[in-house]
Every structure is written in C-alpha cells, then in structure tokens.
C-alpha cells in the first residue's frame, strides 16, 4: 500500500516502528532523493559541470537558481533542456560555453555518482566492504536513547541552536566522539576524519548517530567508513533507504522521544526485548 498520494517527491517504504516498548510494522512515506547532473553543450558534446542531490521536480528552476547564485549567467542568454528519457540530466546551451566551464566552481555533492539512484548505489558498492557487526543484537530501548546521549555533546548547539552533530558510539551506547558543524555532512566528515587519524577504520561494531535527517550522503559516508548501524533524529530519503538496504547497513530514522522507525537492517535488533514480541506480529497501516 502506498502511504501517500503518488508524487515525484514522495515514495513509500515499509518500516518497523518502535514506540512505547512495542514494535509494529506499517507503511511510511519517504522523500525521494536522486542526483541531478548539469552538463554544458560545447557545440560537439556535453561536458559534465556539476552534480547535486535533490528531490525531483522543478529541476530547471533549480538549475537556474544555482547558476544565478554561482554568478554564471552574467547576462548571457542560456537555454536548458531535459530529455524525458534521462530526467536526471539537464543540458545547458550558452553562447560562450568555454567561459562558463572555465569560471564554474564545479560542485559535486556526492562522490562519483551516476545520474540515477541505482547507478549511484552500484558505483558505491564497489568501494564498500561488507559491514562487520559481531557485537550481538541491539536493544531497541538503547537505540531510542542514543540521540539523547549525542545531545549531551552539543555545546555549540546549546549556544546557537544552529548546528548539526554526529557521534560515534559503541554497541553499549558509550559515546566515543562527537563533532558539530553547520553542515550535517561536515559533522560526519569530521567524525570519520577523527577515526581515520587514530587508525580506527573500518568502524565495524560501531554506531553513527546524527542530529540530522538521513540523506544519501550520510549513509554513503557511513558505508565507506565501515559503520554498520546509522541512527538519525530526522527522516531518511528514498535513496538513503535503498543504499542502506543494498549495502547491508541498519538504518534507523526518527529516533526521538523513545521511538524510532527501522528502514533497513532490522535483523541486528533484539526484538524479543519489546513487549510486542518479534517483528511483524503486529501490523497497522500508516
């Protein structure tokens, strides 16, 4: 059952929802996330200029806004094209494509991804080793409390209310390190860099907890660092769910106030700890 009306911005997911010490299986809605590649036509071929992750819809407006913010329009008349057969590619035609290419600050917000969601995951899978989890089953009650433990290590957020955080924890819930940044991806990068500098990678038998939503990049960075379990306070995107499932990660979203949803990797959780018994015993619609 699709939990929401059909939309290019929304898709459905089946989740295990933990709340009040019980687990239920139900439908959920997740925001669609896919890469969009901007290419420039130089008169003979199209040249990649930038890739960004986005929710499909109003793509040409998105590209125009990006070009304006980067100062690349400069009064030149440009046209944008999008082939229905390759909806994740926008091609820009400009009177002076070489000037535009030379002055562009090329921005790729995901590493070496293709121009479709499945392509991105397949390319990422080549670089990722299977996640290692030997620490036994995780208590749902422990998972539900992890964002609170991360919250104790956010002094800059206390002062400003404007920063994200990423924390690395043991299976017992011990917070090993936490970093804050205005960018959720930056916070994760800081954490992975900290672990790399101490020779801790790959991070098998560790948990990554973030104060943000779970986009593709957060799951990607966790997978490349060998983290098997990702817990986020906010919602996951469709591509994050797809990536976690494909790479064998456990992905937990909406972890707050003693509850959470499991979008992938539920086999790492000790469901017998819940009053409702094993997963799937209780089911409800969205």
Backbone torsions as a table, in degrees:
resi	resn	phi	psi	omega
1	UNK	NA	129.5	175.7
2	UNK	-80.1	121.4	-171.8
3	UNK	-75.0	-14.4	-178.4
4	UNK	-137.6	160.2	174.9
5	UNK	-55.1	146.7	-178.9
6	UNK	-59.3	134.7	-178.2
7	UNK	-159.8	143.9	176.2
8	UNK	-65.4	-14.4	-178.3
9	UNK	-95.8	-11.1	-173.9
10	UNK	-134.9	139.7	173.6
11	UNK	-137.3	172.3	-175.7
12	UNK	-102.1	155.9	176.0
13	UNK	-147.7	145.1	174.9
14	UNK	-95.7	126.4	-174.0
15	UNK	-128.5	161.3	168.4
16	UNK	-103.3	117.4	-175.1
17	UNK	-103.8	124.7	178.6
18	UNK	-105.4	126.0	178.1
19	UNK	-161.5	138.5	178.1
20	UNK	60.8	28.5	179.3
21	UNK	78.9	5.7	-179.7
22	UNK	-123.9	157.5	-179.2
23	UNK	-119.0	133.9	174.6
24	UNK	-130.9	151.8	176.8
25	UNK	-103.9	129.9	-176.8
26	UNK	-153.9	170.8	175.1
27	UNK	-83.6	148.8	177.6
28	UNK	-139.4	163.6	175.8
29	UNK	-111.9	135.9	177.2
30	UNK	-126.9	148.3	178.6
31	UNK	-73.9	136.5	179.0
32	UNK	-74.4	134.2	175.9
33	UNK	-130.4	125.3	176.9
34	UNK	-144.0	153.9	177.5
35	UNK	-76.9	149.6	174.0
36	UNK	-125.0	123.2	-179.5
37	UNK	-104.1	131.8	175.1
38	UNK	-102.0	125.1	179.1
39	UNK	-120.2	151.6	179.2
40	UNK	-114.1	130.5	177.6
41	UNK	-86.5	121.3	-176.3
42	UNK	-99.5	13.0	-179.9
43	UNK	104.8	-23.7	179.7
44	UNK	-127.2	-31.8	-177.0
45	UNK	-152.9	164.6	177.1
46	UNK	-95.6	135.1	-176.4
47	UNK	-114.7	125.8	179.2
48	UNK	-60.0	134.4	179.5
49	UNK	-112.5	-43.1	-177.2
50	UNK	-162.4	155.8	173.7
51	UNK	-130.2	133.6	175.6
52	UNK	-134.8	152.3	174.4
53	UNK	-89.7	138.0	-177.3
54	UNK	-155.7	168.5	168.7
55	UNK	-91.0	124.8	-177.4
56	UNK	-55.5	145.0	-178.8
57	UNK	125.6	134.1	179.5
58	UNK	55.5	39.6	-175.6
59	UNK	-63.7	-39.9	-178.7
60	UNK	-66.7	-36.4	174.9
61	UNK	-64.3	-40.9	177.8
62	UNK	-58.5	-46.3	-178.6
63	UNK	-66.2	-42.9	178.6
64	UNK	-60.1	-42.5	179.0
65	UNK	-63.9	-40.0	178.6
66	UNK	-65.3	-43.7	179.8
67	UNK	-62.1	-39.7	179.0
68	UNK	-65.9	-44.6	-178.4
69	UNK	-64.7	-32.0	-180.0
70	UNK	-83.9	-5.0	-179.7
71	UNK	72.2	29.0	-174.2
72	UNK	-96.4	-11.1	-178.8
73	UNK	-76.9	-49.3	172.4
74	UNK	52.0	35.1	176.3
75	UNK	79.3	-7.0	-179.0
76	UNK	-74.1	139.1	174.4
77	UNK	-73.0	127.1	179.0
78	UNK	-129.8	155.8	174.4
79	UNK	-127.4	147.4	-178.5
80	UNK	-119.3	137.4	178.9
81	UNK	-127.8	146.0	179.1
82	UNK	-139.4	113.4	-179.6
83	UNK	-78.0	127.0	178.4
84	UNK	-56.3	-25.8	179.4
85	UNK	-77.8	-19.6	176.6
86	UNK	-131.9	69.6	-172.2
87	UNK	-67.7	-12.6	179.0
88	UNK	-95.1	17.4	177.5
89	UNK	-130.0	130.1	172.6
90	UNK	-117.7	130.4	-179.6
91	UNK	-108.5	131.5	-177.8
92	UNK	-105.2	129.8	175.1
93	UNK	-111.7	123.1	-177.6
94	UNK	-135.7	153.5	-179.0
95	UNK	-66.7	-24.9	-179.7
96	UNK	-132.6	73.0	-175.6
97	UNK	-63.1	-31.9	-178.3
98	UNK	-68.1	-37.6	176.8
99	UNK	-63.4	-41.6	-179.3
100	UNK	-64.6	-44.2	-179.9
101	UNK	-65.0	-37.4	-177.6
102	UNK	-71.3	-31.5	-175.1
103	UNK	-95.4	-7.4	-175.7
104	UNK	-72.3	139.3	169.3
105	UNK	-93.1	93.3	-171.8
106	UNK	-62.6	125.7	-178.9
107	UNK	-120.0	118.4	176.1
108	UNK	-118.5	111.0	-173.8
109	UNK	-91.9	9.3	171.5
110	UNK	-147.7	151.2	-170.2
111	UNK	-85.2	118.0	171.5
112	UNK	50.0	41.6	-179.1
113	UNK	-86.0	162.8	176.3
114	UNK	-87.3	-156.2	-178.3
115	UNK	-115.2	22.7	169.8
116	UNK	-145.7	156.6	-176.0
117	UNK	-58.1	-48.7	-177.5
118	UNK	-64.4	-35.9	177.6
119	UNK	-62.8	-39.6	178.8
120	UNK	-61.7	-45.5	-178.4
121	UNK	-66.2	-41.6	179.8
122	UNK	-62.6	-41.4	178.6
123	UNK	-67.2	-37.4	179.0
124	UNK	-67.8	-38.3	-176.8
125	UNK	-59.9	-30.8	179.5
126	UNK	-62.8	-29.6	-175.1
127	UNK	-95.4	-6.8	-171.3
128	UNK	-106.8	131.2	172.3
129	UNK	-84.5	150.4	178.5
130	UNK	-55.5	133.6	-179.0
131	UNK	-65.5	142.6	-177.7
132	UNK	-104.9	123.4	175.3
133	UNK	-136.5	105.7	-178.7
134	UNK	-118.5	8.3	-169.8
135	UNK	-88.3	8.2	-179.0
136	UNK	88.3	176.7	-176.4
137	UNK	-75.4	145.0	-177.2
138	UNK	-90.4	136.9	176.1
139	UNK	-73.3	127.2	175.8
140	UNK	-57.2	-37.9	179.6
141	UNK	-63.1	-37.3	178.0
142	UNK	-65.4	-44.8	180.0
143	UNK	-60.2	-41.5	-178.4
144	UNK	-63.1	-25.6	-178.6
145	UNK	-92.9	-4.5	-175.4
146	UNK	-64.5	-41.9	177.9
147	UNK	-58.6	-32.6	177.4
148	UNK	-65.9	-36.1	177.6
149	UNK	-68.9	-39.3	176.4
150	UNK	-64.6	-36.5	-177.4
151	UNK	-59.9	-28.1	-180.0
152	UNK	-71.8	-12.2	-178.0
153	UNK	-112.2	34.1	-178.8
154	UNK	-124.7	64.9	-178.6
155	UNK	-65.9	-34.9	-179.6
156	UNK	-69.5	-33.6	175.6
157	UNK	-66.6	-38.9	177.7
158	UNK	-58.6	-36.6	-176.7
159	UNK	-81.8	-30.7	-171.4
160	UNK	-120.0	-28.9	-174.4
161	UNK	70.8	14.5	-171.8
162	UNK	-127.4	22.5	-178.5
163	UNK	-127.9	149.5	172.2
164	UNK	-92.3	165.5	178.5
165	UNK	-140.4	152.0	173.8
166	UNK	-134.6	134.0	-178.4
167	UNK	-129.5	149.8	176.8
168	UNK	-110.6	127.6	-175.5
169	UNK	-129.8	156.9	174.5
170	UNK	-82.9	168.2	176.7
171	UNK	-60.5	-23.4	177.6
172	UNK	-83.6	-2.8	178.4
173	UNK	92.0	11.3	177.8
174	UNK	-76.6	126.6	179.6
175	UNK	-81.1	113.5	-178.1
176	UNK	-85.9	-37.8	-178.7
177	UNK	-162.0	151.6	177.4
178	UNK	-148.4	143.9	-179.4
179	UNK	-135.4	147.5	178.7
180	UNK	-115.9	152.3	176.5
181	UNK	-166.6	155.6	176.2
182	UNK	-66.6	-23.1	177.7
183	UNK	-105.1	128.9	-179.1
184	UNK	-62.8	-35.4	179.1
185	UNK	-68.5	-37.1	179.0
186	UNK	-63.4	-39.6	179.0
187	UNK	-61.4	-41.2	177.9
188	UNK	-67.7	-40.8	178.2
189	UNK	-60.9	-41.2	178.0
190	UNK	-60.8	-42.1	-178.6
191	UNK	-66.0	-45.3	179.1
192	UNK	-65.0	-39.6	177.4
193	UNK	-62.9	-38.8	176.1
194	UNK	-60.3	-46.0	-179.6
195	UNK	-67.2	-39.3	179.1
196	UNK	-62.7	-42.2	-179.9
197	UNK	-64.8	-18.0	179.3
198	UNK	-106.1	10.2	177.0
199	UNK	69.1	28.2	-174.6
200	UNK	-92.9	-12.2	-178.8
201	UNK	-78.0	143.6	-0.5
202	UNK	-76.1	152.3	-172.3
203	UNK	-93.4	52.8	173.1
204	UNK	-62.0	152.9	-179.9
205	UNK	58.4	33.4	174.3
206	UNK	-130.6	161.2	177.5
207	UNK	-120.9	138.8	172.9
208	UNK	-104.1	125.5	177.9
209	UNK	-120.6	131.0	179.3
210	UNK	-126.2	152.3	179.0
211	UNK	-85.1	3.6	-171.5
212	UNK	-110.5	-174.6	169.6
213	UNK	-76.5	168.7	179.2
214	UNK	-106.3	96.2	171.7
215	UNK	-89.9	177.2	-179.9
216	UNK	-55.1	-42.0	-174.4
217	UNK	-63.8	-36.8	180.0
218	UNK	-64.7	-45.7	178.7
219	UNK	-66.9	-39.6	177.8
220	UNK	-58.5	-48.4	-178.7
221	UNK	-64.9	-37.9	177.2
222	UNK	-64.4	-44.4	-178.9
223	UNK	-63.4	-43.0	180.0
224	UNK	-66.6	-24.0	177.3
225	UNK	-90.6	-2.5	178.2
226	UNK	83.3	14.0	-178.8
227	UNK	-76.7	125.6	-177.8
228	UNK	-87.7	-19.3	-174.4
229	UNK	-131.2	125.2	179.6
230	UNK	-121.3	125.3	180.0
231	UNK	-120.8	126.5	-178.9
232	UNK	-128.1	149.8	178.8
233	UNK	-74.0	-32.6	-176.0
234	UNK	-99.1	-167.2	-175.4
235	UNK	-82.4	149.5	170.6
236	UNK	-87.4	160.6	172.6
237	UNK	-95.3	168.0	-179.9
238	UNK	-61.2	-39.9	-178.1
239	UNK	-72.7	-30.1	174.8
240	UNK	-64.9	-43.4	178.2
241	UNK	-63.2	-46.2	179.8
242	UNK	-60.7	-43.3	-178.2
243	UNK	-66.4	-45.6	179.6
244	UNK	-60.2	-44.7	-179.7
245	UNK	-64.4	-41.9	-177.8
246	UNK	-68.3	-32.4	-174.4
247	UNK	-100.0	0.3	175.7
248	UNK	82.0	24.5	177.3
249	UNK	-92.7	151.3	169.2
250	UNK	-89.6	124.8	-178.4
251	UNK	-119.7	119.4	-179.7
252	UNK	-117.8	128.2	179.1
253	UNK	-123.2	168.4	-179.6
254	UNK	54.3	37.3	179.0
255	UNK	-79.6	101.5	-178.2
256	UNK	-165.8	148.3	173.9
257	UNK	52.6	42.2	174.5
258	UNK	75.3	19.3	179.7
259	UNK	-142.4	166.4	175.2
260	UNK	-169.0	167.5	172.5
261	UNK	-117.7	139.2	176.1
262	UNK	-103.4	119.6	-177.0
263	UNK	-101.2	-18.8	178.9
264	UNK	-161.9	151.7	173.4
265	UNK	70.8	35.9	-178.1
266	UNK	-66.2	-15.4	-177.8
267	UNK	-67.2	-12.5	179.5
268	UNK	-87.2	-1.4	-177.4
269	UNK	-102.0	145.8	-179.6
270	UNK	-90.5	83.1	-174.4
271	UNK	-68.2	-19.9	178.3
272	UNK	-65.7	-12.7	176.8
273	UNK	-74.7	-13.5	-176.5
274	UNK	-93.0	155.7	179.9
275	UNK	-67.1	-23.9	-176.5
276	UNK	-85.4	-1.8	-179.8
277	UNK	80.8	-152.1	-175.3
278	UNK	-71.6	162.8	-178.2
279	UNK	-66.2	145.2	176.9
280	UNK	90.5	-8.7	-179.4
281	UNK	-71.6	-29.1	177.4
282	UNK	-122.1	132.0	-175.5
283	UNK	-136.1	142.2	178.5
284	UNK	-148.7	157.6	176.3
285	UNK	-79.2	175.7	-178.7
286	UNK	-74.8	NA	NA
